Amino acid sequence: MKIVIIFLFVLIVTGCDSHEKIYGHWENIDARCRSLCSFSIEKHDNKYSDSVIIFDKPQPPYAKSKPFIRDKKHKNRYLAKGENGDFLFELYKDRLYGADNSIYEKTNPK
């Protein structure tokens, strides 16, 4: 019985740690970036997800933050509703890769 409890605990902790990597401030590594150059991801429970993406430069009339939705089948893939369409991301080796070939690295907010 102790082995089962320890095994379940390890699974829970491992699952939480992998998702925690997503939280923080992210910047596009391309200095010539023109759209979605930087953003933050924060833990915030809502009816769509357990985190939100906060755009650094929102354009009215859109909200500054949107749900950051984790794919149920592929735990390292995410969807964010953007101002002019959706953004798809994949977390791989501590970088976020966008569907448009953009690459984001976690940084300290300026």
N, C-alpha and C positions, 0 to 999 in steps of 0.2 A: 504494500500500500504506500509506503514512504517513497518508493521508487517512482510510482505513478504521479504522486504529488510533486516531487522534484522535477520530473519530466514536464509536467504541465506548467510549472512555474517558469522553467527555462524557455518554453515555447512562448509564453506570454511576454516575458522580458525581452526576448529576441525580437518579437513582432513589434513591440513598442519602440525599441531602439532603432530599428530600420526606418520607421515612420518619422521619428524625431529628427532625422537628418534633413528633412525637407524644410523645417522651420528656420527662418532667418531672412536676411537680405541677400538678393541675387542681382548680379549685373552681367550684361552681355559682354563677352570678351572682345567683340568687334568694336573698335573705337569709332567706326563710321555708322554705328547703329542709328536707325531713323524711327523705329517703332518698337515699343516694349523694350527699352534699354535697361531698365532696372525695376525691381518690384520686391515686395516682402511677402512672406508667407507666415501666417500666424495661426495658432490654434484657436479655433472659435467654432463651437458647435452650432449648427443650424440644421434646417430640415433636409438639406442636400448633402452636406459633408461635415467633417469635423475640423476643417480649416478654411481659411479665406486667403485670397491673393489681394494684396493692396498695391494698386498701381501708383507709381511715383508721380506721374503726370496724367491725371484723368482729364478727359475732355467733357464739358457739359453736353448734354444733360445726363451723362452716365454716372453711376455711382463710383466712388473711389475704391470700393472693395467688392469682390464677387466671390462666390463659393469656389473653392479649389477642390475638385472632385477626384477621388482616388478610384482607379479602375478595380473592380472587385475580382476579376480574373488575373490581371497582371498588376500586382501590387506596386510596381515601380513606375506605373504610367498614370498620368494625371490630365485632367481637363479643366480649363479655366474659361469662363464666359468673358469674352472681350468686348470692346466697344464696337469693333467692326467685324466681329466673327469670333470663333472659338480658337483658343490656343491649346495645342496638345504638347505635352512634355513627357520625357522619360528620364528618370534618375538613374545614372550609371556612373560608377566610380566618382562619387561626390560632385558630379556635374549634372545640370539639367540640360537636356538636348531638346530643342524645339522641332516641330514637324517641318519648319521652314529652314532647317539646317543652322539655326542659331544655337549658340552654346552659352550657357550661363554658369558662373562660378559664385559661390557664396562669399560675401564680403561683409565688412562692417559698414553699417549705414553712415553716410556722410552728413 
